Amino acid sequence: MDALLIEGPSKLSGKVEVSGSKNSALPLLFASILFDGKVTFENIPRLWDIETTLKLLELMGCRTEWEKEVGRVSVFPEVKTKVAPYDQVKKMRAGILALGPLVAKYGEAKVSLPGGCAIGARPVNYHIEALRKLGVRVEVEEGYIHASVKDKLVGTEILFPEVTVTGTENLLYVGVMAEGTTVLQNSACEPEVVALGEFLKSCGANISGLGTPTITIEGGGLKLPSQPVQIPPDRIEAGTWISISLATRSPLEINHCDASKMTSVLAAFRQMGAKIEELNQGTTLKVTPAEIYHPLHIETAPYPGFPTDMQAQILTLLCLAQGRSTVVESIFENRFMHVAELRRLGAQIEVNGNVATVEGPVEFQGAPIMATDLRASACLVLAGLISKGSTRVSRLYHLDRGYQRLDEKLRRLGAKITRVAE
Ligand code: EPU
């Protein structure tokens, strides 16, 4: 495993390009299982989670080609084994996205239960219960979900007890291949869900209500996509760059964004005092930091609320604000693992249940710290950049799962950051 050595405090300048969205690329890649011929994807980010997804597809019998430098992936979906084994799914919980496409296309699947992770228990019971309602026999045995279609997939109405992103995605795959109408109530409105739905629509699916809590799908199958599938920009990476710009007090130009998908995040940073200009139809964000930042009260929520995937980054930035901020984590029960590490650098944060109270402003001093999950690692890199002296961020594996070469991009902007083997 690698570590990052950061010499701070850093002053950055220049322009940075946002990569394709991880959480959009994963469900779109799994969608290739639904087809009988080659599907090509463009703007695929270079990440470990993409490696894991392609490995999973290969284990099923698919052929894949990845032109890493140009970000193009082709999948030849020749599925022979309808199994997503534990060894891969344990590396990436999004392996559960194999379940819907395998059931939809082949009527059977054996997918490892993802298990918990650092940010919470993360069960998949809503996926399973919804599949059962569509006519799928589902047994959970020896750590695997065994699914088989009893007779045929028949559309019905599903009410998700809570908003679930990958749960909605799994049901989209199944709904388009089922007979009749499937209505998904309380479905996720995240842009990544919309991108998957729009792709399926471009292949002939009849889906309405994308981006709203009620999605209606008329089953009827799919035709092969006629063009490469474009992965949209990563709104969480873009938000991470804004927090880096503001925390290091370095004006940055962030390119290849979609500001229209970042309303709650932009509003929060502006409320703190940042100036963020949206240029070129919102594809470029010009960020001007402020001298003084105002404290905030933030609650994470499903889209269009403030994303849980930006909680760690804004929490770190709020350590620089004048006064007391509160951050409520409403999605995952254990997503404050980064707080203990931030405190090692000098942060004054108290956690009570799902509420973190931040006192600022503080000055960070470098120290060895350890990444616990993907977004936590981004916030620890951010903390290292604003710390005086040396910070060593260990267990970098998490960062590489979800950010394309963050350290290289930072180095090009002027950060003193080195990758070392541990
Ligand atoms: N939940 C259940 N049962 C289920 C499904 C969800 O209890 O069957 C609970 C979860 O435990 C959680 C809440 O419902 O408390 C929402 O979870 P959701 O299912 O929406 O999360 P997910 O689909 O597993 C995706 C992203 C996460 C992101 C969340 C929330 C992907 C591949 N992952 O996870 O991204 O945090 O939605 O927006 O799309 C990340 O990129 O770092 C990341 C963790």
Boltz pocket constraint, residues with backbone or C-beta under 6 A from the ligand:
constraints:
  - pocket:
      binder: B
      contacts: [[A, 23], [A, 26], [A, 93], [A, 94], [A, 120], [A, 121], [A, 122], [A, 123], [A, 124], [A, 125], [A, 126], [A, 127], [A, 128], [A, 162], [A, 163], [A, 164], [A, 165], [A, 166], [A, 167], [A, 192], [A, 308], [A, 309], [A, 330], [A, 331], [A, 332], [A, 333], [A, 374], [A, 375], [A, 402]]
      max_distance: 6.0
